């Protein structure tokens, strides 16, 4: 999903309403449409696209079918109530509402269908019902699992496992999301003596849009993301302003893994496009499943692509790296956001009461407590 998505551009162009026979108006209208679409991150539009498709599908299945764009406030209220009844978290309802709002705003609809008493009431109900539900937060990945998989990938000599290892280690060590990994361009990777720098022009939490430089130390062996990045660039022959992680023919690669390299970034109609989320997820979590001896379904239920980001943050926090340094490395704009990705170890959690216990006075033994409790 990108700012040049034809469906989004067509909708924005219709909203501008340029004259069909005026070349200047057509050119200006296209620039306005591009600016409108660029007001959201590509990853955000990707999420909204699927949410809007679900809404359109729901509207088409009604009897009689209901209009989805523009939609009435009553239609939106009923749909959000239906989503609430089938969702596990409030974020699903929130995303559906945001997608409907964004598409209506994009097409310059007169009525703000999501800013309506009925719709607001449904959202508040959903927040009360789902907002306090236990969330299935994905677990952070263990670096040793990824490192062992990387060692195996080298021994296998196969392109797909080695590509997976590259994604894993760059994502883990760079605290990167899927949207970050897809924005890495080869000409914005710089190799230096002792380290590598990757420049990201935009990042999700980069409010000032100043860009972000992520640095990687030059490690030894095949556990080093710098070595893997060099391998991929040389193996596929990447140069210039092209993405590091590109789309490949997943169906062909599934049955003939050796063809993945030949179709890397060369899929007809999608040349040079970013690697699909499903492809990246399958590469990473499929490798984790193999290394952990679990089924893919079991791994997906506990881990996600964000597990690379949280895994890296958890490892670094446990190593005692200053908060300010790794907060900047991960692009978090606040300590609160950063802390959501860090999972404390049992020893760290016990340290709270251990500190209190150190102030206990006396050497009295409490043997009676253990005697009274059956194990």
ABEGO torsion letter per residue (X at the ends): XBAABAAAAAAAAAAAGBBAABAAAAAAAAAAAAAAAAABBAAAAAAAAAAAAAAAAAAAABOBBBBAOBBBAAAAAAAAAAAAAABABAAAAAAAAAAAAAAAAAAGBABBAABBAAAAAAAAAAAAAAAABBBBBBBBBBAAAAAAAAAAAAAAGBAAAAAAAAAAAAAAAAGBBAAAAAABBAAABBBBBGBBBBBBABBAABAAGAEBBBBBBBBBEAABAAAAAAAAAAAAGBBEBBBABBBBBAAAAAABAAAAAAABGABBGABGBBBBAAAAAAAAAAAAAAAAGBBAAAAAAABBAAAAAAAAAAAAAAAGBBAAAAAAAAGBABAAAAAAABBBBAAAAAAAAAAAAAABBEABBBAAAAAABBX
